[in-house]
Amino acid sequence: MDWNDFRENGHFLVDWIADYRASVEKRPVQSQVPPNSTRAQLPAHPPVQPEGFAEMMADVERVIMPGITHWQSPNFFAYFPSNSSPAAVLGELLSAGLGVQGMLWATSPACTELETHVLDWLVEMLGLPEGFSSRGPGGGVIQDTASSAALCVLLAARERATQGAANQAGLARAGSDLVAYTSTQAHSSIEKAMTIAGLGRESLRLIEVDENFAMRPEALARQLAADQQAGRRLFFISATLGTTSSNAMDPLTALGPLAHQYGCWLHVDAAMSGTAALCPEFRHWFAGLEMADSFNFNPHKWMFTSFDCSCLFVRDRAALVAALSIVPEYLRNAASASGAVIDYRDWQIPLGRRFRALKLWFVIRAFGVAGLRRRVRAHVELAQRFAAWVRADARFELAAPAPLNLVCFRLRAEDAVNERLLTALNASGALYLTHTKLNGRYTLRMSIGAMDTEERHVAAAWGRIQSEAAGLV
Ligand SMILES: *Cc1c(COP(=O)(O)O)cnc(C)c1O
C-alpha cells in the first residue's frame, strides 16, 4: 500500500465509518459470538504475499463485525460511556498520520505545547483550582488511562514520603511501613497501583462507606489515627468522585483536612464524572478539590474523545518528575537542560508517547464548551428522568442516589430474578446494560452518556425493562 493507495482506501474507510455510525443504532448492541469464533475464522499463518485493502475490509465485515459490541450505539447503557466523536476520530487519524513521538519537547515541540495548553484550557473549562494549571508549580498531562494516572501519583507520593529513598534504595530499606487509604467502593486500579508499586494490598486500607456509598470521614480519621499510633507511615489517600459501581461522591471537604493533618497526598479519581464539572450546576460535588494534590478524569469516557485520553492534573509537578525521571545520555538535549521546556516522558511510566492532545483539541473546538455542556446536561436530565420512572413503578427500586448520569436499580425481588432480567434484556440485542453488587445485592446499572443517546432511546429501554419484568414478577 503506497500513499496513493492510502488516499483511495482512506476515502473508502472514512465513508465506511460514517455509514457504520449512521446505522449502528439498528445493530444488536452486545456481540453474541461464542469464545474462539473470531479466531476460528482467521488463517493460522500470516500472509507471505501482500494482500489488498478490499480483501482486508471484506474480512472486517465477515470476521470482525460479528464480534463487535457496539459501544457507540445510542442503546449502549453498559459499564460507562466511551465516546468517540467525529472530531476525535479525525484527531486520531491526524495523529497517526503525523506519526510523532512526543516523549521530549525536543522530539516535537508542538506535541508538548498543545498538550500543556489544552490542559490549561480544561482547568478553566471545568473550574478546577488554579493550582492545577501550568502557570504555577502544577500542571496537567495526558495519560493513557486513569489506572496509569493513579500509579504515577502513587509513586510520586511514595517518593515524597520516603524523600526519594524508595527509588534509590528500594522498598525493603525505605518504605515497608507505608500505608494508603481509599474506600471500599474505589476503583480496582488503586489496589493495582499499590501492588505494582511494591507496597502490597495489605497496606491499602479500604475505608467503609455510608448509606450513599461515599467514604465515611470519621472512619478514615479513626484508621489514620490508629495507623499513626502503630508507627506506620501514612502517605496516600485516594478519594473518588463518581465511583464505578454506583457513582458515589466522596466528601472532599471533609477528607482534605484529614489529608493535610496527616501529611498524606490526596488524589481525586473522577474518571467518568469529572466531565460533569463542565457545568457549573454540578460543581458542588467538586468542592474541596483545592485541597487535593492531584485530580484525574477521562475525556475518553464522557467527553467525546476516543480512547485513550485521561487527563491528570498535579499541584506540584516537581514531585511527579522526581519520582519518574531518569535521563540516559542518548536523550540529553539543550532544550531539556535549559529547564525552559516540559518533557512529558518524566510525567508517565512509558518513554514514548502519542500525540493525544490533537484529538482533545479537535473535540473542544468542534463542540465548543457550550456544546459539551449541552450534551452533558442532556445526559444527566435523561438519567434523572429514568430514575423518576423507576421510582414511579412499585415493582422496582433505586439502589443508590443517582447524582448524575448513572442509575442503579433493581426489581424488588431476589438476585436471581434480577440476573434473569439482565440476561433477557441483553439477549434481545435492543440495548446493553451491565450490573454491580451494592450491599451484596445484584443491581442493574443504567449508564447514560453515549453521544447519540436521545430520550427516545432511554424511553424504549425503560419500556423493554418493564415488559421483560412483567414476565418475571
Ligand atoms: C473507569 C474508571 C477507572 C479506570 O479507568 P481507566 O482509564 O480504564 O484506567 C478508574 N476510576 C474510576 C472511578 C472509573 O470510573
The ligand as an ORCA input file, in Angstrom:
! r2SCAN-3c Opt
* xyz 0 1
  C     -13.326      3.871     34.579
  C     -12.739      4.233     35.884
  C     -11.400      3.976     36.166
  C     -10.482      3.241     35.234
  O     -10.292      3.930     34.064
  P      -9.134      3.520     33.035
  O      -8.909      4.820     32.327
  O      -9.713      2.473     32.163
  O      -7.964      3.062     33.801
  C     -10.908      4.401     37.377
  N     -11.684      5.026     38.265
  C     -12.978      5.292     38.033
  C     -13.796      5.994     39.067
  C     -13.558      4.904     36.826
  O     -14.839      5.184     36.590
*
